[in-house]
Amino acid sequence: MHRVKLSDHIVLLLGSLFMIGPVAIAFLTSTHDAVEIHREGLQATWGGHFLDTYTDVLVKKGGFTGQVTGLRMVMNSMILGVGFAVGKIVLSMLAAYAIVYFRFRMGTFFFWVIFTTLLLPLEVRIVPSYEVVQKLGLLNSYTGLIVPLLASATGTFYFRQFYKSVPDELLEAARIDGAGPFKFFVDILLPVSRTMIAAMFIIMFVYGWNQYLWPMMMTTEEGYFTLVRGIKQILLVWVGSQIPDYNQAFALAILAMLPPVVVVVVFQRWFIKGLTESDK
């Protein structure tokens, strides 16, 4: 018995080291000078340039226009991640609420139409989506970045399954108390959906935060660049004998990891509970 527990812990420890190792190497490498990284490669020791590197990354103006900062890119990524998460959750909850509780004709058909959009990932429909955004004049705007991708088949599916598991007695009690559709949604469904909302927030926030292709297509002004795109821009400065700022690129990569990690850690219990809980 003790051998089994020891072996389980060893496997978990090795798995953790395997996952954390590259992150630790990236962080340690970011504390070295760019020339040293270019000459010697990845580093597994402390370089002593932590404060200088991360200060430059966050507050020093740079880019092709010399105006964008790391803090600006962090803000853009945060706006994109939170906008995606909140918008997708609101639309998914409303769509699932209509499908489950209004029970209109062809409601199931419309749900499966929404669900089949999972077969059309962003990469497949990015050209027509770009054309629509461009004709609406929404390029280089937060509206153009967020609104076109708010519809979520995944969120609608999960909230639909969640609402179908809510006891009918709650609906009957609400009707007896004279609650209308809006009051039932706000006063009853929203409170019991907190764990599902938390689970969906994690998924959608990470999805929005890690977007690269869509922001690259929708933005040409550096003021709207996200962290993920900012890393790529740093590595594109190799001109002649100029050495890319590898240390800053690694620093941006570390900064790009932190918010999703914090969100997952904070909402971890609710995330697991929201995806596994069935008894309401």
C-alpha positions as CSV (number, residue, x, y, z in Angstrom):
1,M,0.0,0.0,0.0
2,H,2.8,2.4,0.9
3,R,4.7,1.5,-2.2
4,V,1.7,2.3,-4.4
5,K,1.3,5.7,-2.7
6,L,5.0,6.4,-3.0
7,S,5.0,5.5,-6.7
8,D,1.9,7.7,-7.2
9,H,3.7,10.7,-5.6
10,I,6.8,10.1,-7.7
11,V,4.9,10.0,-10.9
12,L,3.1,13.3,-9.9
13,L,6.3,14.9,-8.9
14,L,8.0,13.9,-12.2
15,G,5.0,15.2,-14.1
16,S,5.0,18.5,-12.3
17,L,8.8,18.9,-12.9
18,F,8.2,18.1,-16.6
19,M,5.6,20.8,-16.8
20,I,7.3,23.4,-14.7
21,G,10.8,22.9,-16.0
22,P,10.4,24.8,-19.3
23,V,8.7,27.7,-17.5
24,A,11.5,27.9,-14.9
25,I,14.1,27.8,-17.7
26,A,12.3,30.6,-19.5
27,F,12.2,32.7,-16.4
28,L,15.8,32.2,-15.5
29,T,16.9,32.9,-19.1
30,S,14.9,36.2,-19.0
31,T,17.2,37.4,-16.2
32,H,20.3,37.3,-18.5
33,D,21.5,39.8,-21.0
34,A,20.3,39.4,-24.6
35,V,23.9,39.1,-25.9
36,E,24.7,36.3,-23.5
37,I,21.5,34.5,-24.4
38,H,22.3,34.8,-28.1
39,R,25.8,33.5,-27.5
40,E,25.2,30.7,-25.0
41,G,21.5,29.8,-25.5
42,L,19.0,29.0,-22.7
43,Q,20.2,29.5,-19.2
44,A,19.5,27.5,-16.0
45,T,21.1,30.0,-13.6
46,W,20.1,33.4,-12.2
47,G,21.4,36.2,-14.5
48,G,21.1,39.2,-12.3
49,H,19.2,41.4,-14.8
50,F,15.7,40.6,-13.5
51,L,14.7,44.1,-12.4
52,D,16.2,45.8,-15.5
53,T,14.6,43.4,-17.9
54,Y,11.1,43.5,-16.4
55,T,11.2,47.2,-15.9
56,D,12.1,47.8,-19.5
57,V,9.4,45.3,-20.7
58,L,6.6,47.0,-18.7
59,V,7.3,50.7,-18.9
60,K,9.9,51.3,-21.6
61,K,8.3,52.6,-24.9
62,G,9.3,50.6,-27.9
63,G,8.0,49.0,-31.1
64,F,8.1,50.5,-34.6
65,T,6.4,53.7,-33.5
66,G,8.3,53.9,-30.2
67,Q,5.1,54.4,-28.3
68,V,3.9,51.0,-27.1
69,T,4.8,49.5,-23.7
70,G,4.4,46.2,-22.1
71,L,1.8,47.5,-19.7
72,R,-0.3,48.6,-22.7
73,M,-0.1,45.1,-24.2
74,V,-1.0,43.6,-20.8
75,M,-4.1,45.9,-20.7
76,N,-5.0,44.9,-24.3
77,S,-4.7,41.2,-23.5
78,M,-6.8,41.7,-20.4
79,I,-9.5,43.6,-22.2
80,L,-9.6,40.8,-24.9
81,G,-9.6,38.0,-22.3
82,V,-12.3,39.6,-20.0
83,G,-14.3,40.8,-23.0
84,F,-14.3,37.3,-24.5
85,A,-15.2,35.6,-21.2
86,V,-18.0,38.0,-20.2
87,G,-19.5,38.4,-23.6
88,K,-19.5,34.7,-24.4
89,I,-21.0,33.8,-21.0
90,V,-23.8,36.3,-21.3
91,L,-24.8,35.3,-24.9
92,S,-24.4,31.6,-24.0
93,M,-26.6,31.9,-21.0
94,L,-29.3,33.8,-22.8
95,A,-29.3,31.3,-25.8
96,A,-29.4,28.3,-23.5
97,Y,-32.2,29.9,-21.4
98,A,-34.3,30.4,-24.5
99,I,-33.7,26.9,-25.8
100,V,-34.5,25.1,-22.5
101,Y,-37.3,27.1,-20.9
102,F,-39.2,28.8,-23.8
103,R,-39.4,25.5,-25.7
104,F,-40.4,27.2,-29.0
105,R,-40.9,25.2,-32.2
106,M,-37.6,24.0,-33.7
107,G,-35.7,25.0,-30.6
108,T,-33.8,21.7,-30.6
109,F,-33.0,22.2,-34.3
110,F,-31.6,25.7,-33.7
111,F,-29.5,24.3,-30.8
112,W,-27.9,21.7,-33.1
113,V,-27.3,24.4,-35.7
114,I,-25.4,26.4,-33.1
115,F,-23.6,23.3,-31.9
116,T,-22.5,22.4,-35.5
117,T,-20.6,25.7,-35.6
118,L,-17.9,23.8,-33.6
119,L,-17.0,22.3,-37.0
120,L,-16.0,25.7,-38.2
121,P,-13.1,26.9,-36.1
122,L,-11.8,30.5,-36.4
123,E,-9.1,29.6,-38.9
124,V,-11.7,28.4,-41.4
125,R,-13.9,31.5,-41.2
126,I,-11.3,34.2,-40.5
127,V,-11.3,35.6,-44.1
128,P,-15.1,36.3,-44.3
129,S,-15.0,37.5,-40.6
130,Y,-12.2,39.9,-41.5
131,E,-14.1,41.2,-44.5
132,V,-17.2,41.9,-42.4
133,V,-15.2,43.7,-39.7
134,Q,-13.4,45.7,-42.3
135,K,-16.6,46.8,-44.0
136,L,-18.1,47.8,-40.7
137,G,-15.0,50.0,-40.0
138,L,-14.1,48.1,-36.8
139,L,-10.5,47.3,-37.6
140,N,-8.0,48.6,-34.9
141,S,-10.8,48.7,-32.2
142,Y,-11.7,46.7,-29.2
143,T,-15.2,46.2,-30.6
144,G,-13.7,44.6,-33.7
145,L,-11.5,42.4,-31.6
146,I,-14.2,41.1,-29.3
147,V,-17.7,41.3,-30.7
148,P,-17.3,39.1,-33.9
149,L,-16.2,36.1,-31.8
150,L,-18.7,36.3,-28.9
151,A,-21.0,33.6,-30.2
152,S,-20.0,30.3,-28.4
153,A,-21.4,26.9,-29.2
154,T,-19.4,25.4,-26.4
155,G,-20.8,27.8,-23.8
156,T,-24.4,27.3,-25.1
157,F,-24.0,23.6,-24.9
158,Y,-22.7,23.5,-21.3
159,F,-25.3,26.0,-20.1
160,R,-28.1,24.1,-21.8
161,Q,-27.0,20.9,-20.1
162,F,-26.8,22.7,-16.8
163,Y,-30.3,24.3,-17.1
164,K,-31.8,20.9,-18.1
165,S,-30.5,19.5,-14.8
166,V,-32.1,22.3,-12.7
167,P,-35.2,20.8,-11.0
168,D,-38.6,21.8,-12.5
169,E,-39.8,22.5,-9.0
170,L,-37.8,25.8,-9.0
171,L,-39.7,26.9,-12.2
172,E,-43.1,25.9,-10.7
173,A,-42.3,27.7,-7.4
174,A,-41.3,30.8,-9.4
175,R,-44.5,30.8,-11.3
176,I,-46.6,30.4,-8.1
177,D,-44.7,33.5,-6.7
178,G,-45.6,35.4,-9.8
179,A,-42.0,35.6,-11.2
180,G,-41.8,36.4,-14.9
181,P,-39.1,35.0,-17.3
182,F,-36.7,37.8,-16.5
183,K,-37.1,37.6,-12.7
184,F,-36.7,33.8,-12.8
185,F,-33.5,34.2,-14.8
186,V,-32.0,36.8,-12.6
187,D,-33.2,35.7,-9.2
188,I,-33.0,31.9,-9.5
189,L,-30.9,30.8,-12.5
190,L,-28.1,33.2,-12.1
191,P,-27.4,32.3,-8.4
192,V,-27.5,28.5,-9.1
193,S,-25.2,29.0,-12.1
194,R,-22.3,30.5,-10.3
195,T,-20.1,27.4,-10.5
196,M,-20.9,27.0,-14.2
197,I,-20.2,30.6,-14.8
198,A,-16.8,30.3,-13.1
199,A,-15.9,27.2,-15.1
200,M,-16.9,29.0,-18.4
201,F,-15.0,32.1,-17.4
202,I,-11.8,30.2,-17.0
203,I,-12.2,28.5,-20.4
204,M,-13.2,31.7,-22.3
205,F,-10.7,34.0,-20.6
206,V,-7.8,31.7,-21.4
207,Y,-9.1,31.3,-25.0
208,G,-9.3,35.1,-25.4
209,W,-6.0,35.8,-23.7
210,N,-4.1,33.4,-25.9
211,Q,-5.5,34.6,-29.2
212,Y,-2.8,35.4,-31.7
213,L,-4.2,35.0,-35.3
214,W,-7.3,37.0,-34.7
215,P,-5.6,40.1,-33.2
216,M,-2.9,39.9,-35.8
217,M,-5.6,40.1,-38.5
218,M,-7.7,42.8,-36.8
219,T,-5.0,45.2,-35.7
220,T,-2.3,47.1,-37.5
221,E,-1.8,49.8,-34.9
222,E,0.7,49.0,-32.1
223,G,-1.6,50.5,-29.6
224,Y,-3.9,47.5,-29.9
225,F,-1.2,44.8,-29.8
226,T,-1.6,42.1,-27.2
227,L,1.2,40.4,-25.2
228,V,1.1,37.3,-27.4
229,R,1.7,39.4,-30.5
230,G,4.2,41.6,-28.7
231,I,6.5,38.6,-28.2
232,K,6.5,38.0,-31.9
233,Q,7.3,41.6,-32.7
234,I,10.4,41.5,-30.5
235,L,11.8,38.5,-32.4
236,L,11.2,40.2,-35.7
237,V,13.8,43.0,-35.1
238,W,16.7,41.0,-36.5
239,V,18.1,43.4,-39.0
240,G,21.7,43.2,-40.0
241,S,23.8,42.8,-36.9
242,Q,21.0,43.8,-34.4
243,I,20.4,41.0,-31.9
244,P,16.7,40.5,-30.8
245,D,15.9,41.2,-27.2
246,Y,15.6,37.5,-26.2
247,N,15.5,38.4,-22.6
248,Q,12.5,40.7,-23.1
249,A,10.8,38.1,-25.2
250,F,11.2,35.5,-22.4
251,A,10.0,38.1,-19.9
252,L,6.9,38.8,-22.0
253,A,6.2,35.1,-22.2
254,I,6.4,34.8,-18.4
255,L,4.1,37.8,-18.0
256,A,1.7,36.3,-20.6
257,M,1.4,33.1,-18.4
258,L,0.7,34.8,-15.1
259,P,-2.9,36.0,-15.6
260,P,-4.3,32.7,-16.9
261,V,-2.5,30.9,-14.1
262,V,-3.9,33.3,-11.5
263,V,-7.4,32.9,-12.9
264,V,-7.2,29.1,-12.9
265,V,-5.8,29.0,-9.3
266,V,-8.5,31.4,-8.0
267,F,-11.4,29.6,-9.7
268,Q,-10.0,26.1,-9.6
269,R,-12.6,24.7,-7.1
270,W,-15.5,26.3,-8.9
271,F,-14.1,25.1,-12.2
272,I,-14.1,21.5,-11.2
273,K,-17.4,21.8,-9.4
274,G,-19.0,23.5,-12.4
275,L,-18.0,20.9,-14.9
276,T,-18.8,17.8,-12.7
277,E,-21.7,18.8,-10.4
278,S,-25.0,17.3,-11.4
279,D,-27.1,17.5,-8.3
280,K,-28.7,20.9,-7.8
